[in-house]
Amino acid sequence: MLIEIKIIDLPMYAVIGKEGLCTTKENIVQQLWQEANFHFNEVAALGMKNSDGAYVGFWGAMSDESNI
């Protein structure tokens, strides 16, 4: 059975955050979140907000080691 592939064009978006390399010996995810939270005021004006003024959300994004 072949999988049907559907390509969808979505609106462009930007990711603002910290980047680092996690390994099996050193998981720095918590450290990256702490640094991002500490410096949040520097990028707060760039965040997307709902109509009530609350931020839309916060997510972690991942890439592979070729991006570092």
Long-range contacts (C-beta under 8 A, 24 or more apart in sequence): 14-46, 15-61, 16-43, 16-46, 16-47, 17-61, 19-63, 19-67, 19-68, 20-68, 21-65, 21-68, 29-60, 33-60
